Amino acid sequence: MFLGRIIGTVWSTKKDENLIGAKFLIVRQLDLKLKEKDNFVIAVDSVGAGEGEIVLVATGSSARQTEFTKNKPVDAVIMAIVDKFDVPLKKYLQEQENLT
Amino acid sequence: MFLGKVIGNVWATQKYEALHAFKLMFVQPINGENENIGEPIVAVDTVGAGPGEIIYYITASEAVIPLPVDMAPVDASIVGIVDTINMKS
């Protein structure tokens, strides 16, 4: 999974009928210092995440492994809302980020 | 399967319900010489790995197989802790 921040929402009426009822959120990938990277995905929300929240996104065929996205054309799903993360190994990150 | 080093933890109370009993860990992919390759990812820990440990992990939908549920949106799972690596340089 990758770490990301929700930066927006996508609404679309004309879409694959399997996707009716899906909530599409725009998730920008973050590095361990919470700096926004260039890449982003449109992910289906499965945990009730909202704009601005730091989340984890599963991509690829794993994204279809939920009740809602089963057999649907989905390749990115938000599967966790991050409360806090900690990277103690100093050489990876100097200070510990507390997000709450 | 890929080699990696566990570099940290992620806590998320609000997550896919099947994952409540599992730790989520930051893993830095490495090669056989313990050099970083690529970006850190988050993986579900199924073997009790701790920060600093060298592990191997599986990706894609196979990452669900070690979990006690048949479906979970997981694309990386730690499935083993490495004792030693023996490589011809």
Backbone of each chain as ProteinMPNN parsed JSONL, in Angstrom:
{"seq_chain_A": "MFLGRIIGTVWSTKKDENLIGAKFLIVRQLDLKLKEKDNFVIAVDSVGAGEGEIVLVATGSSARQTEFTKNKPVDAVIMAIVDKFDVPLKKYLQEQENLT", "coords_chain_A": {"N_chain_A": [[0.851, -1.202, 0.0], [0.327, 2.349, -0.404], [1.172, 5.536, 1.049], [-0.972, 8.312, 1.281], [-2.562, 11.537, 0.604], [-5.865, 12.764, 0.746], [-7.021, 14.791, -1.758], [-9.143, 15.662, -3.168], [-12.364, 15.18, -4.836], [-14.098, 13.102, -7.176], [-16.821, 13.37, -9.274], [-19.033, 11.514, -11.318], [-21.444, 10.99, -13.74], [-21.795, 9.603, -16.083], [-20.681, 6.549, -16.514], [-19.095, 3.327, -16.12], [-21.534, 0.955, -15.481], [-21.171, -0.705, -13.346], [-19.94, 0.832, -11.507], [-21.65, 2.454, -10.209], [-22.626, 4.219, -7.345], [-20.169, 4.235, -6.216], [-17.649, 5.985, -4.393], [-15.478, 8.331, -5.519], [-12.255, 9.31, -4.822], [-9.604, 11.686, -4.971], [-6.305, 10.915, -4.573], [-3.266, 12.019, -3.457], [0.067, 10.966, -3.675], [2.261, 10.554, -0.828], [5.508, 11.276, 0.606], [7.718, 9.945, 3.215], [8.067, 12.146, 4.728], [5.794, 13.463, 4.553], [5.664, 15.006, 2.312], [4.153, 16.134, -0.664], [4.025, 14.044, -3.497], [4.483, 13.759, -7.083], [2.757, 11.92, -8.247], [-0.634, 10.742, -8.442], [-3.723, 9.065, -7.603], [-7.011, 8.012, -8.633], [-9.129, 6.869, -6.332], [-11.318, 4.344, -5.029], [-13.389, 4.796, -2.254], [-13.376, 2.921, 0.76], [-13.598, 3.119, 3.418], [-14.795, 5.355, 4.427], [-13.42, 7.816, 4.138], [-12.314, 11.275, 4.229], [-11.827, 14.573, 2.706], [-8.491, 15.775, 2.819], [-7.564, 13.981, 4.643], [-5.033, 11.643, 5.768], [-4.244, 8.686, 4.188], [-4.195, 5.084, 3.444], [-3.585, 3.4, 0.421], [-4.55, 0.686, -1.534], [-3.457, -0.955, -4.447], [-3.897, -2.215, -7.825], [-4.934, -5.613, -8.514], [-5.639, -6.253, -5.994], [-7.294, -4.301, -5.149], [-9.786, -5.026, -5.788], [-10.612, -6.651, -3.837], [-12.777, -6.325, -1.981], [-16.063, -6.216, -0.428], [-17.639, -4.376, -1.803], [-16.158, -3.664, -4.111], [-15.796, -5.962, -5.477], [-15.415, -7.833, -8.474], [-15.52, -5.515, -9.98], [-14.577, -2.744, -12.113], [-12.091, -1.682, -10.725], [-9.045, -0.37, -9.567], [-7.799, 0.802, -7.486], [-8.038, 1.332, -4.08], [-9.127, 2.929, -1.125], [-8.097, 1.864, 1.927], [-7.527, 2.333, 4.573], [-7.485, 4.769, 7.195], [-5.038, 6.839, 8.255], [-3.944, 7.155, 11.573], [-1.586, 7.68, 12.92], [1.901, 7.605, 12.248], [5.137, 6.081, 12.44], [8.554, 6.34, 12.069], [11.15, 5.06, 13.263], [13.795, 4.57, 12.563], [16.509, 6.459, 12.283], [17.954, 7.191, 9.985], [16.097, 7.119, 8.064], [14.113, 8.926, 8.637], [14.046, 12.028, 10.187], [12.542, 13.386, 12.387], [9.752, 12.164, 14.45], [6.637, 11.739, 12.954], [3.592, 13.043, 14.088], [0.246, 12.618, 13.542], [-2.162, 13.108, 14.653]], "CA_chain_A": [[0.0, 0.0, 0.0], [1.123, 3.58, -0.311], [0.671, 6.622, 1.892], [-1.433, 9.408, 0.426], [-3.498, 12.49, 1.215], [-7.01, 12.985, -0.145], [-6.995, 16.207, -2.147], [-10.329, 16.055, -3.928], [-13.394, 14.18, -5.141], [-14.525, 13.059, -8.577], [-18.189, 12.897, -9.512], [-19.254, 11.26, -12.758], [-22.71, 10.277, -13.938], [-21.646, 8.668, -17.212], [-19.543, 5.669, -16.162], [-19.393, 1.904, -16.159], [-22.664, 0.844, -14.537], [-20.722, -1.365, -12.119], [-19.342, 1.802, -10.58], [-22.687, 3.292, -9.595], [-22.581, 4.132, -5.886], [-18.782, 4.318, -5.727], [-17.18, 7.34, -4.088], [-14.124, 8.443, -6.082], [-11.46, 10.368, -4.188], [-8.285, 11.902, -5.582], [-5.319, 10.732, -3.515], [-1.912, 12.389, -3.88], [1.004, 10.152, -2.902], [3.122, 11.328, 0.068], [6.699, 10.549, 1.071], [7.67, 9.742, 4.667], [8.057, 13.446, 5.408], [4.489, 14.021, 4.186], [5.767, 15.933, 1.174], [3.332, 15.564, -1.736], [4.776, 13.647, -4.685], [3.767, 14.147, -8.291], [1.717, 11.007, -8.729], [-1.864, 10.601, -7.663], [-4.653, 8.091, -8.173], [-8.423, 8.149, -8.273], [-9.352, 5.622, -5.605], [-12.652, 4.155, -4.467], [-13.281, 4.826, -0.787], [-14.087, 1.802, 1.402], [-13.589, 3.285, 4.877], [-15.419, 6.618, 4.814], [-12.381, 8.845, 4.3], [-12.723, 12.592, 3.735], [-10.772, 15.394, 2.118], [-7.43, 16.215, 3.726], [-7.094, 12.912, 5.525], [-3.911, 10.803, 5.314], [-4.826, 7.348, 4.028], [-3.427, 4.059, 2.737], [-4.275, 2.976, -0.795], [-4.09, -0.582, -2.13], [-3.674, -0.828, -5.89], [-3.844, -3.453, -8.578], [-6.112, -6.476, -8.383], [-6.033, -6.299, -4.578], [-8.331, -3.295, -4.907], [-11.116, -5.644, -6.006], [-10.865, -7.627, -2.769], [-13.699, -5.879, -0.928], [-17.442, -6.554, -0.79], [-18.181, -3.424, -2.769], [-15.427, -3.552, -5.39], [-15.649, -7.303, -6.075], [-15.811, -7.912, -9.885], [-15.781, -4.186, -10.569], [-13.363, -2.208, -12.715], [-11.457, -0.784, -9.742], [-7.668, -0.836, -9.314], [-7.206, 1.525, -6.342], [-9.064, 1.452, -3.046], [-8.643, 3.462, 0.146], [-8.454, 0.794, 2.863], [-7.239, 2.716, 5.968], [-7.236, 6.183, 7.491], [-3.873, 6.766, 9.144], [-3.971, 8.007, 12.757], [-0.232, 8.069, 13.295], [2.89, 6.626, 11.79], [6.39, 6.314, 13.167], [9.672, 5.705, 11.366], [12.194, 5.354, 14.245], [15.193, 4.457, 12.086], [16.866, 7.864, 12.06], [18.445, 7.563, 8.658], [15.004, 7.249, 7.116], [13.304, 10.14, 8.878], [14.626, 12.586, 11.422], [11.646, 13.45, 13.559], [8.596, 11.254, 14.34], [5.465, 12.553, 12.597], [2.361, 12.632, 14.788], [-0.747, 13.26, 12.668], [-3.522, 13.299, 15.222]], "C_chain_A": [[0.877, 1.239, 0.0], [0.393, 4.624, 0.52], [0.209, 7.754, 0.977], [-2.343, 10.343, 1.192], [-4.621, 12.728, 0.208], [-7.079, 14.473, -0.47], [-8.233, 16.595, -2.934], [-11.258, 14.886, -4.179], [-13.734, 14.248, -6.618], [-15.966, 12.573, -8.608], [-18.308, 12.589, -10.993], [-20.54, 10.469, -12.901], [-22.542, 9.242, -15.048], [-20.428, 7.797, -16.911], [-20.016, 4.23, -16.286], [-20.476, 1.643, -15.11], [-22.277, 0.087, -13.272], [-20.278, -0.365, -11.076], [-20.378, 2.702, -9.935], [-22.63, 3.099, -8.086], [-21.178, 4.226, -5.334], [-18.442, 5.767, -5.449], [-15.741, 7.415, -4.575], [-13.389, 9.603, -5.427], [-10.109, 10.461, -4.88], [-7.262, 11.837, -4.456], [-3.934, 11.043, -4.068], [-0.925, 11.598, -3.035], [1.912, 11.044, -2.051], [4.399, 10.548, 0.343], [6.664, 10.535, 2.595], [7.737, 11.065, 5.421], [6.785, 14.212, 5.067], [4.596, 15.083, 3.104], [5.007, 15.3, 0.019], [4.207, 15.239, -2.932], [3.915, 13.969, -5.909], [2.606, 13.222, -8.582], [0.509, 10.969, -7.793], [-2.719, 9.545, -8.344], [-6.076, 8.526, -7.861], [-8.778, 6.821, -7.608], [-10.79, 5.558, -5.119], [-12.503, 4.099, -2.953], [-14.017, 3.628, -0.197], [-14.121, 1.977, 2.914], [-14.168, 4.635, 5.304], [-14.412, 7.732, 5.019], [-12.875, 10.161, 3.704], [-11.532, 13.409, 3.269], [-9.766, 15.792, 3.184], [-6.86, 15.098, 4.573], [-5.917, 12.153, 4.906], [-4.432, 9.371, 5.312], [-3.809, 6.371, 3.453], [-4.261, 3.579, 1.558], [-3.675, 1.655, -1.26], [-4.404, -0.512, -3.617], [-3.566, -2.189, -6.552], [-5.061, -4.315, -8.288], [-6.53, -6.599, -6.919], [-7.181, -5.335, -4.307], [-9.724, -3.898, -5.107], [-11.49, -6.575, -4.858], [-11.7, -7.024, -1.644], [-15.114, -6.213, -1.403], [-17.926, -5.665, -1.93], [-17.475, -3.505, -4.119], [-15.239, -4.908, -6.079], [-16.176, -7.276, -7.507], [-16.155, -6.552, -10.478], [-14.471, -3.642, -11.133], [-12.703, -1.181, -11.797], [-10.032, -1.282, -9.527], [-6.996, -0.014, -8.216], [-8.317, 1.721, -5.324], [-8.416, 1.996, -1.774], [-9.073, 2.466, 1.215], [-8.095, 1.128, 4.308], [-7.073, 4.221, 6.062], [-6.154, 6.197, 8.562], [-4.064, 7.703, 10.336], [-2.586, 8.567, 13.014], [0.719, 7.12, 12.618], [4.237, 7.042, 12.367], [7.48, 5.589, 12.425], [10.913, 5.941, 12.237], [13.598, 5.328, 13.656], [15.64, 5.825, 11.565], [17.233, 8.128, 10.615], [17.286, 7.653, 7.671], [14.248, 8.536, 7.347], [13.792, 10.762, 10.176], [13.588, 12.563, 12.538], [10.479, 12.498, 13.344], [7.383, 12.103, 14.066], [4.269, 12.093, 13.403], [1.211, 13.347, 14.114], [-2.021, 13.596, 13.395], [-3.695, 14.766, 15.598]], "O_chain_A": [[2.05, 1.172, 0.369], [-0.829, 4.594, 0.669], [0.898, 8.116, 0.023], [-2.836, 10.015, 2.272], [-4.389, 12.873, -0.993], [-7.181, 15.31, 0.426], [-8.364, 17.752, -3.333], [-10.979, 13.753, -3.787], [-13.67, 15.311, -7.236], [-16.299, 11.524, -8.058], [-17.758, 13.304, -11.829], [-20.716, 9.422, -12.278], [-23.082, 8.139, -14.963], [-19.288, 8.244, -17.035], [-21.194, 3.964, -16.526], [-20.338, 2.072, -13.964], [-22.947, 0.203, -12.246], [-20.243, -0.68, -9.886], [-20.027, 3.618, -9.192], [-22.591, 1.97, -7.597], [-20.995, 4.291, -4.119], [-18.879, 6.669, -6.163], [-14.883, 6.664, -4.113], [-13.848, 10.744, -5.474], [-9.543, 9.458, -5.316], [-7.336, 12.606, -3.498], [-3.482, 10.415, -5.024], [-1.054, 11.556, -1.812], [2.293, 12.137, -2.471], [4.398, 9.317, 0.322], [5.722, 11.038, 3.207], [7.489, 11.102, 6.627], [6.696, 15.425, 5.257], [3.734, 15.953, 2.988], [5.164, 14.113, -0.268], [5.035, 16.053, -3.341], [2.767, 14.395, -5.781], [1.579, 13.659, -9.101], [0.607, 11.133, -6.577], [-2.483, 9.176, -9.494], [-6.313, 9.309, -6.941], [-8.732, 5.771, -8.249], [-11.406, 6.585, -4.831], [-11.603, 3.439, -2.433], [-15.146, 3.339, -0.592], [-14.611, 1.101, 3.627], [-14.028, 5.009, 6.469], [-14.528, 8.51, 5.966], [-13.722, 10.181, 2.811], [-10.381, 12.998, 3.415], [-10.137, 16.109, 4.315], [-5.788, 15.246, 5.16], [-5.813, 12.034, 3.685], [-4.99, 8.9, 6.303], [-2.718, 6.757, 3.033], [-5.47, 3.377, 1.67], [-2.457, 1.516, -1.367], [-5.483, -0.066, -4.009], [-3.194, -3.18, -5.924], [-6.1, -3.809, -7.864], [-7.656, -7.006, -6.631], [-7.947, -5.519, -3.361], [-10.72, -3.34, -4.646], [-12.542, -7.214, -4.886], [-11.364, -7.194, -0.472], [-15.351, -6.457, -2.586], [-18.539, -6.134, -2.89], [-18.125, -3.424, -5.162], [-14.604, -4.994, -7.13], [-17.266, -6.756, -7.748], [-16.989, -6.455, -11.378], [-13.389, -4.026, -10.691], [-12.748, 0.022, -12.053], [-9.82, -2.477, -9.325], [-5.784, -0.105, -8.022], [-9.398, 2.211, -5.652], [-7.318, 1.59, -1.393], [-10.268, 2.237, 1.402], [-8.325, 0.307, 5.196], [-6.586, 4.868, 5.134], [-6.331, 5.636, 9.644], [-4.314, 8.895, 10.157], [-2.418, 9.756, 13.288], [0.394, 5.949, 12.425], [4.446, 8.199, 12.732], [7.38, 4.389, 12.168], [11.654, 6.896, 12.003], [14.499, 5.985, 14.177], [15.182, 6.276, 10.515], [16.872, 9.168, 10.065], [17.444, 8.189, 6.575], [13.79, 9.175, 6.401], [13.932, 10.057, 11.175], [13.725, 11.822, 13.511], [10.224, 12.064, 12.22], [7.093, 13.052, 14.795], [3.947, 10.905, 13.418], [1.187, 14.578, 14.106], [-2.883, 14.285, 12.85], [-4.753, 15.156, 16.092]]}, "seq_chain_B": "MFLGKVIGNVWATQKYEALHAFKLMFVQPINGENENIGEPIVAVDTVGAGPGEIIYYITASEAVIPLPVDMAPVDASIVGIVDTINMKS", "coords_chain_B": {"N_chain_B": [[8.166, -12.194, -4.809], [9.804, -10.026, -2.508], [12.771, -8.558, -1.092], [13.084, -6.746, 1.965], [13.405, -4.011, 4.356], [12.17, -3.513, 7.567], [11.021, -0.392, 8.514], [9.406, 1.107, 10.076], [6.238, 1.866, 11.79], [2.635, 1.866, 11.161], [-0.304, 3.299, 12.345], [-3.744, 2.688, 12.335], [-6.872, 3.154, 13.166], [-9.282, 3.305, 11.921], [-9.981, 1.211, 9.538], [-10.06, -1.323, 6.957], [-12.26, -3.805, 7.952], [-11.372, -6.469, 8.227], [-8.73, -6.267, 8.822], [-8.197, -5.69, 11.397], [-6.756, -7.131, 13.332], [-4.129, -6.901, 12.626], [-0.749, -5.674, 12.284], [0.404, -2.753, 10.61], [3.09, -2.008, 8.623], [5.912, 0.051, 7.725], [7.924, -0.595, 4.969], [11.096, -0.705, 3.593], [12.118, -1.413, 0.427], [14.863, -3.548, -0.38], [18.09, -4.589, -1.827], [20.128, -7.571, -2.337], [22.486, -6.759, -1.19], [21.754, -5.2, 0.905], [21.084, -2.625, 0.09], [19.117, 0.283, -0.453], [16.323, 0.079, -2.628], [14.145, 1.765, -4.553], [10.937, 3.09, -3.435], [9.683, 3.419, -0.041], [7.114, 1.196, 1.144], [3.832, 0.29, 2.417], [3.08, -2.502, 4.357], [1.169, -5.388, 5.344], [1.773, -6.993, 8.387], [2.404, -10.33, 8.908], [3.931, -11.99, 10.385], [5.037, -11.048, 12.701], [7.099, -9.091, 12.58], [9.692, -6.714, 13.421], [10.766, -3.196, 13.69], [13.687, -2.518, 11.794], [14.291, -5.076, 11.131], [15.255, -7.488, 8.619], [13.239, -8.546, 6.031], [10.986, -10.586, 3.974], [8.551, -9.933, 1.461], [5.295, -10.285, -0.061], [3.478, -9.266, -3.009], [0.689, -7.743, -4.745], [-2.514, -9.369, -5.417], [-2.036, -11.719, -4.194], [-1.164, -11.128, -1.715], [-3.162, -11.326, 0.09], [-3.427, -13.928, 0.857], [-1.993, -14.99, 3.196], [-3.648, -14.009, 5.17], [-6.389, -14.502, 7.506], [-8.763, -14.205, 6.169], [-10.816, -14.397, 3.191], [-10.969, -12.276, 1.549], [-9.488, -9.123, 1.229], [-8.475, -5.763, 0.979], [-5.5, -5.684, 0.285], [-2.209, -5.101, -0.75], [0.336, -5.83, -0.167], [2.199, -7.98, 1.847], [4.036, -8.939, 4.683], [5.796, -11.876, 4.828], [7.84, -13.332, 5.847], [10.76, -13.504, 7.964], [14.098, -12.682, 7.522], [16.949, -14.718, 8.155], [19.658, -15.179, 7.296], [21.444, -14.008, 4.392], [22.783, -15.369, 1.519], [24.912, -14.748, -0.965], [26.366, -14.925, -4.212], [28.753, -12.641, -5.146]], "CA_chain_B": [[8.592, -11.881, -3.45], [10.869, -9.02, -2.49], [13.456, -8.326, 0.174], [12.842, -5.396, 2.477], [13.774, -3.786, 5.76], [11.08, -2.834, 8.258], [11.585, 0.877, 9.005], [8.491, 1.847, 10.962], [4.866, 1.371, 11.986], [1.516, 2.746, 10.803], [-1.478, 2.956, 13.148], [-4.967, 3.164, 11.676], [-8.018, 2.486, 13.796], [-10.337, 3.221, 10.894], [-9.435, 0.503, 8.378], [-10.881, -2.42, 6.474], [-12.474, -4.509, 9.227], [-10.64, -7.741, 8.358], [-7.321, -6.031, 9.142], [-8.075, -5.134, 12.748], [-5.801, -7.813, 14.198], [-2.799, -6.931, 12.007], [0.069, -4.463, 12.257], [0.784, -2.239, 9.296], [4.472, -1.574, 8.789], [6.644, 0.642, 6.587], [9.002, -1.466, 4.518], [11.962, -0.144, 2.546], [12.654, -2.5, -0.4], [16.331, -3.553, -0.481], [18.61, -5.702, -2.629], [20.865, -8.552, -1.531], [23.586, -6.105, -0.465], [21.156, -4.304, 1.891], [20.991, -1.251, -0.407], [17.715, 0.647, -0.72], [15.91, 0.209, -4.027], [12.76, 2.193, -4.674], [10.263, 3.86, -2.391], [9.063, 2.606, 1.016], [5.686, 0.866, 0.985], [3.218, -0.179, 3.665], [2.711, -3.912, 4.208], [0.562, -6.012, 6.523], [2.74, -7.914, 8.987], [1.726, -11.573, 9.317], [4.881, -12.868, 11.076], [5.554, -10.406, 13.91], [8.392, -8.442, 12.316], [9.872, -5.453, 14.142], [11.585, -2.241, 12.937], [15.102, -2.853, 11.662], [14.485, -6.459, 10.678], [15.221, -7.771, 7.18], [12.09, -9.443, 5.812], [10.556, -10.628, 2.573], [7.115, -9.655, 1.397], [4.66, -10.585, -1.353], [2.661, -8.124, -3.449], [-0.499, -8.011, -5.574], [-3.634, -9.934, -4.65], [-1.559, -12.859, -3.389], [-0.844, -10.643, -0.362], [-4.283, -11.649, 0.987], [-3.432, -15.369, 1.186], [-1.654, -15.302, 4.584], [-4.612, -13.462, 6.138], [-7.429, -15.49, 7.774], [-10.002, -13.891, 5.443], [-10.533, -14.676, 1.781], [-10.919, -11.013, 0.799], [-9.066, -7.915, 1.954], [-7.769, -4.906, 0.022], [-4.102, -5.618, 0.726], [-1.367, -5.433, -1.91], [1.691, -6.191, 0.274], [2.195, -8.644, 3.161], [5.318, -9.509, 5.107], [5.53, -13.297, 5.037], [8.97, -14.044, 6.439], [11.883, -12.715, 8.493], [15.323, -13.283, 6.98], [18.049, -14.934, 9.091], [20.899, -14.813, 6.598], [21.402, -13.974, 2.926], [24.059, -15.879, 1.019], [24.855, -14.374, -2.388], [27.664, -14.855, -4.904], [28.774, -11.267, -5.708]], "C_chain_B": [[9.75, -10.904, -3.495], [11.504, -8.974, -1.114], [13.142, -6.912, 0.645], [13.358, -5.277, 3.89], [12.616, -3.045, 6.402], [11.633, -1.547, 8.856], [10.604, 1.626, 9.894], [7.11, 1.231, 11.017], [3.847, 2.378, 11.491], [0.345, 2.319, 11.686], [-2.698, 3.546, 12.466], [-6.143, 2.446, 12.319], [-9.124, 2.29, 12.762], [-9.739, 2.512, 9.691], [-10.372, -0.647, 8.03], [-11.0, -3.435, 7.607], [-11.663, -5.793, 9.35], [-9.213, -7.509, 8.839], [-7.117, -5.601, 10.591], [-7.017, -5.83, 13.579], [-4.372, -7.706, 13.693], [-2.076, -5.596, 12.097], [0.319, -4.063, 10.809], [2.168, -1.629, 9.46], [5.006, -0.921, 7.524], [7.798, -0.279, 6.242], [9.785, -0.751, 3.427], [12.496, -1.32, 1.715], [14.179, -2.39, -0.493], [16.768, -4.656, -1.427], [19.446, -6.602, -1.712], [21.996, -7.938, -0.739], [23.038, -5.072, 0.529], [21.142, -2.843, 1.434], [19.527, -0.959, -0.739], [17.463, 0.664, -2.213], [14.441, 0.614, -4.003], [12.227, 2.835, -3.409], [9.743, 2.944, -1.286], [7.581, 2.353, 0.717], [5.137, 0.495, 2.36], [2.747, -1.606, 3.437], [2.064, -4.405, 5.496], [1.567, -7.012, 7.065], [2.01, -9.166, 9.446], [2.671, -12.47, 10.112], [5.492, -12.208, 12.31], [6.911, -9.767, 13.713], [8.464, -7.128, 13.081], [10.743, -4.506, 13.331], [13.057, -2.663, 12.945], [15.317, -4.241, 11.089], [14.437, -6.542, 9.148], [14.125, -8.818, 6.968], [11.929, -9.7, 4.314], [9.037, -10.528, 2.546], [6.586, -10.019, 0.009], [3.715, -9.446, -1.691], [1.463, -8.644, -4.252], [-1.53, -8.781, -4.753], [-3.215, -11.176, -3.878], [-1.297, -12.416, -1.942], [-1.968, -10.97, 0.621], [-4.146, -13.066, 1.54], [-3.021, -15.646, 2.629], [-2.683, -14.813, 5.594], [-5.751, -14.475, 6.32], [-8.751, -15.169, 7.082], [-9.74, -14.164, 3.969], [-10.486, -13.387, 0.97], [-10.458, -9.876, 1.693], [-8.265, -7.074, 0.97], [-6.322, -4.673, 0.469], [-3.22, -5.957, -0.464], [0.08, -5.694, -1.496], [1.596, -6.8, 1.67], [3.581, -9.193, 3.449], [5.056, -10.972, 5.448], [6.716, -14.036, 5.625], [10.041, -13.097, 6.924], [13.161, -13.436, 8.09], [16.336, -13.495, 8.094], [19.364, -14.54, 8.421], [20.648, -14.813, 5.092], [22.774, -14.41, 2.439], [24.041, -15.653, -0.477], [26.239, -14.378, -2.997], [27.741, -13.471, -5.521], [29.396, -11.315, -7.108]], "O_chain_B": [[10.576, -10.946, -4.406], [10.877, -9.302, -0.107], [12.957, -6.0, -0.161], [13.7, -6.264, 4.541], [12.128, -2.058, 5.851], [12.599, -1.583, 9.618], [10.944, 2.688, 10.417], [6.84, 0.212, 10.381], [4.125, 3.574, 11.405], [0.03, 1.133, 11.774], [-2.714, 4.712, 12.072], [-6.382, 1.268, 12.051], [-9.802, 1.263, 12.732], [-9.05, 3.146, 8.892], [-11.351, -0.903, 8.73], [-9.995, -3.88, 8.161], [-11.296, -6.178, 10.461], [-8.541, -8.464, 9.229], [-6.02, -5.2, 10.979], [-6.423, -5.201, 14.455], [-3.477, -8.339, 14.253], [-2.687, -4.532, 12.003], [0.428, -4.902, 9.915], [2.382, -0.812, 10.356], [4.621, -1.274, 6.41], [8.558, -0.692, 7.117], [9.21, -0.255, 2.459], [13.248, -2.143, 2.237], [14.724, -1.299, -0.66], [15.987, -5.533, -1.797], [19.472, -6.427, -0.493], [22.434, -8.502, 0.263], [23.765, -4.173, 0.95], [21.182, -1.93, 2.257], [18.799, -1.819, -1.234], [18.269, 1.187, -2.983], [13.596, -0.119, -3.489], [12.959, 3.087, -2.452], [9.393, 1.797, -1.564], [6.897, 3.185, 0.121], [5.88, 0.401, 3.336], [2.089, -1.892, 2.437], [2.361, -3.918, 6.587], [2.15, -7.789, 6.308], [1.101, -9.089, 10.273], [2.295, -13.581, 10.485], [6.399, -12.783, 12.912], [7.783, -9.88, 14.574], [7.441, -6.501, 13.358], [11.398, -4.938, 12.383], [13.591, -3.101, 13.964], [16.408, -4.554, 10.611], [13.712, -5.805, 8.48], [14.095, -9.846, 7.645], [12.634, -9.116, 3.492], [8.342, -10.967, 3.462], [7.336, -10.054, -0.966], [3.212, -8.751, -0.808], [1.275, -9.851, -4.401], [-1.43, -8.837, -3.528], [-3.948, -11.642, -3.005], [-1.218, -13.256, -1.046], [-1.771, -10.906, 1.835], [-4.703, -13.366, 2.596], [-3.656, -16.489, 3.263], [-2.599, -15.17, 6.769], [-6.054, -15.23, 5.396], [-9.765, -15.8, 7.38], [-8.59, -14.165, 3.531], [-10.019, -13.39, -0.169], [-10.981, -9.691, 2.792], [-7.461, -7.611, 0.209], [-5.976, -3.601, 0.966], [-3.435, -6.973, -1.125], [0.963, -5.774, -2.351], [0.991, -6.215, 2.568], [4.216, -9.818, 2.599], [4.189, -11.273, 6.269], [6.628, -15.237, 5.881], [10.218, -12.012, 6.37], [13.295, -14.644, 8.287], [16.577, -12.591, 8.894], [20.091, -13.678, 8.915], [19.77, -15.514, 4.587], [23.798, -13.893, 2.885], [23.259, -16.279, -1.193], [27.19, -13.893, -2.383], [26.891, -13.129, -6.342], [29.515, -10.282, -7.767]]}, "name": "protein", "num_of_chains": 2, "seq": "MFLGRIIGTVWSTKKDENLIGAKFLIVRQLDLKLKEKDNFVIAVDSVGAGEGEIVLVATGSSARQTEFTKNKPVDAVIMAIVDKFDVPLKKYLQEQENLTMFLGKVIGNVWATQKYEALHAFKLMFVQPINGENENIGEPIVAVDTVGAGPGEIIYYITASEAVIPLPVDMAPVDASIVGIVDTINMKS"}
